[in-house]
């Protein structure tokens, strides 16, 4: 005998069956994380310059942000950015982390923020560093400086979904000021017009073509680059500035995906983005509280090597050569204050 079930009856039968099945299954309770799990962060032994640890620290969805230069997503992009500020950068000869300072309450590190439903904890880390700049390329100098890292640790995944970095505006002015040399301009333009970007269409879109001497396009690039501001506003270097190209030229030297970012003409990258054209204008206040910045300044003031709230000291290692430009007369306004 053939059994025929009408559509409505079949739907009703299926719904009743599912309800009976679901009634036998206990409802899933939402995960609630314990704050004590936050201390798992210290098991990572996080050091931003320990690239061998990036596989543990970060995922392809992790994001690192410095308001003035933008956001970097994923292990590889984070590493590219950090290497710009390390001794692997052509601008820096040596870089050493002297101390990582975490605020303590009794014998326990202070947890700046905690979300029990997501299991994400926040720690403030004040980092003290010394750095020697490359005086063949830059205006040189030995720095003692401090910066703030807000680290977000996930208990559930035992890694870092987010890292935010803060440097004082005064330090950024000094640092980028020491990159405003003819030699750095030539480095940027050699990357744009030379072998690193030769396999792309970026030089041609800028009107740069190989010449017999190999210098014609580089000289044109140098002139056009020097007409750009060093940075904009409160030391923002992610817009149409020299500083943005100084940054991305270091990336492009080994990764031609950044050649559109070094370009003076507007050229879209592989993601359709136009970097080094318009600033994202990320506000420092969106990432850091006034209290967090004040605590960094207190650490810098208390440091025997720094001793001020600008969070840096610099010792000249040599006098600028005659062929170098130091700070340009047309430099944009000094930072108006901390955001």
N, C-alpha and C positions, 0 to 999 in steps of 0.2 A: 504494500500500500504506500502510495506517494503522499508525503506530508508537505503541504504548501502553507507558508507563514506569510501573512500580509506584512508590508513594510512597517506599518505603525506598530503592529504586535511584536515584530522582530526587534525594533528599537527599544520597546518597553522591556522585553525579555532581557536584552543586553544590559540595559541600565540597571535592572534589578539584580542581575548577576554580578555586575561590577560593584554595586553597593554592598552586597553580601560579602564579596571578596575583600573590599576595603575595610569593612567592619572588623574583619579578623586581623587586620594589620594595625599595630599601634602607631599613632601619629608621630612623625619625626619631630623631636624637640630641637629648637634652634640652639646652635652652639653658643655657649657663653664662655669667653676666655677669662682666665684668672690673671690679674695684673702681675703676679709673681713670674709668669711666663715671659715677661718682657726682658728679664735678665738673661734670657737665652741669647740676646744680642751680643753679649760680651764673649760668648763662646765662638763667635765668628772671627774674633781678633781683627776687627775692621781697621784697615789702613788704606786710605784712598790711593796711595802710590804703590800698593802691593797688587800688581796686575795679575799675578798668578792666582790671587784669591777671587778674581772677578767672577769666575764660574760659580763660586759659592755665594758671593755677595748679591749678584744681580741676575735678572732674567732679561729676556728680550723686551719685556714690558716695563722694566724699571726706567725711571726718568730722573735725570739730574738737571737742576735749573740754577743758573746764575742770572738774576734779573737783567743785568746790563748786556749779557751776551746771548741769552735765550735758553732753550731747553734741548736736551740731548737724550734720545730714547734708545734703550738697548745697550748691551754690554759693549759692543764695538764702538758705538758713538760716544758713550761715556768715556771709554779709554782714550779715544782720539782727543777729546777735550782735555782730559787730565794730563795727558802727555804734553800738551801745549805749555803747561805750567811746571813741567818737570825738566830734568837734565837731558831728556831726549829731545827737547825743543832746541832748534838752532839758536834761540835767543838766550838760552840759559846753560851755563857750564856745570853748575852743581846745585842740588836742592836736597835739604835734609829736614825731616820732621824732628824737632827737638822735643816736643811734648804735646800730648793730647789731654786736655783738661775737661773733665766731666764734673759738674756740680754734685757735691755729696751731701746727704742728710744722715748724719751719724756715720755708719759704715756702709750705707747703701747709696748707689748712684740715684740721682733725682730723675724720675720719669716725668718729662715735661708734659706729656699728654698720653691718654690711653683710651681706646675704644673697645669695650668688652664684646661688642657684637662682631666687629671685624678682626679683633685680635691684633690691631696695629698700634704700636707704641712709638712715641717720639722721644728722642734724646737730643740735647744740645751739646755739641762738642766744640770747644775752643782749641784751635790748633796753632801751635807756635812753630815757626819755620825759619831756617836761614837759607839764603839763595845768593849765588854769585852769577851775575849776568855775563854774557859773552861780549867782551869789550872790543872784539874785532868786528862785530856786526852792529851792536847797540852802543849806547853811551856808557855802558858798564855800570859797576856798582855792586857792593856787597850789602844785602838786605837782611835785616832781622824783622820779621813781620808776623802778624796774627790774623786769622780769619775764623769765621764761624760756620759750622756745618750742622744743619738740622737733619738728623737721620731718622727715617721712618722704618721700623722693624716689624715684620709680620711674624707673629708667633706660629701661625698655622703652616707657613711655607718656609720658615727659618731663613728668610733673606730680606733684602731691602727693596721695597717697591718704589721708594722715593728718597731723594737726597737733594737738599737745597743748600746753596753756598752763598756766603756774604763776605765781601771785602769792603773795607771803608772806601768812600769816594776818594779820600786823600791818597790812599795807596794806589788806586787805579790811575789817578792823574799822574803820579810819579812813575808808575810802571810803563804806561803807554807813552809818556813823555820821553822815556829812555829808548823807545823803539822808533821815535821820529828822527831817523838818520837816513842819509843818502844810501847807505849800505842796505838798510832794511827795505827801502823802496826798490832798490835793484833786485833784492832777493824776491820780493813779491812779483815784480815784473818778469824776472827770469823764469819763475814758475808759470806765469800766465802765458808768456810768449815762447817758452822753451819746451824741452822734452816732457815735463810732467803733464802738460795740457795739449801737446802736439797731436795726440790721437783723437782730440775732440774738435768740434766746430766752434769752440768758444773764441780762440784767437781771431779767426776770420770774422766772427760777428762783432768783434771790437775794431776791425780794420787793421789788425796786426798780421803782417805777412813776412815770411823769411826774406832777408835781403843778403847781398853778397857778404857784407861785414857781419851780419847777424845781429847788428846793434840798432838798426833804424827803428824797428818796432818797439824795442825795449826803451829807447829814448822817448818815443811818443807815449808809451805807457807811463814812464816816469813823470813826464809833464802832466799828464791827465790825473795820475794818482795824487800828485802833490797839490792839485787844486781842490781836493776833497777835504772836508774838516777831519781833524784827528778823531773826534768822537762827537756825539751830540748830547745836549742836556746834561744831566748828572752822570757823565761818563758812560753813556750808552754807546756800545760798539757793535750793535747788531743791525744798524741802519746803513745808509749810504756814506760810509766813513772809511778812512784809511785803516783804523783799528780793526774793523771787521775783516778787511782783506789781509791784514797782518796775521790774523787768527787763522783764516781759512786757507791761506797760502801754505801754512805748516801742514794742514790736513791734506791739501791737494798735492803736496810734494810726493806723497805715497799713495794717494787715492784720488784719481781724476774725477770722481763723482763730485768733488768740491770745486772743480774748475769754474762752473757757472757762478759760484759764490765769490770767487776772486774777480770775476768779470766786472769791468766798469760799465759796460752796456748791460741792459736788462736781459738776462738769459735764464730761462727756466731750467731747473735741475730735473733729474729723472722722476721726481715726485710731483713735478709741476710747480714747485715753490720758487720764489724769487728772493733768495737770501741776500743780505748786504745791500738792500735797496730801501726797505721801510722797516723801522724798528717795531718789534712786537710791543714795546712799551710796557713790559711786565713791571709792576710796581714792587719795590722792595717790601713795602708794608703788606703786600699780599702773601709774602713768604716768611717775614720775620716781625716779631713784635718789638716795640721800643725797649721793653724790659730785656729781651734777649740780646739786643745790640748793646745796651748799657752794660750787661754782664761781660760781653766780649771786651768792651773798653776797659772795664775794671781789671780783667785779666792782663790786658796789655800794659796798663798803668803799673800793675804790680810786678811786671816782668823786669828784671835787672837789665835785660838786653834792649827792651823797647822803651818802657817808661812813659808812654803818652797815649792819649785816646785816639790818635790817628792810626794807631796800631802798626807803625813801621818806623824803623830807623835805617838810614842808608849811609854807607861809608864809600866815598869815592875811591875807585881803584886806579883811575887814570884820568887825565884831562882829555876832554873831547878833542879829536883831531880837527885840523882846519877844514878837511874835506867833509866833515859831518855837520849836518844841521842839528842843532839841539832843539829847543822848543820854538815852534814857528810863531811869527808875529801875529798871524791870522788865527791862532788857536781859538777854539770855541770857548764860551764862558766857563769859568770854574764852577764846580758843583755848588749848588745853592744850599746843600745840607742833606742830611740823611732822610730817606723816605720812610 
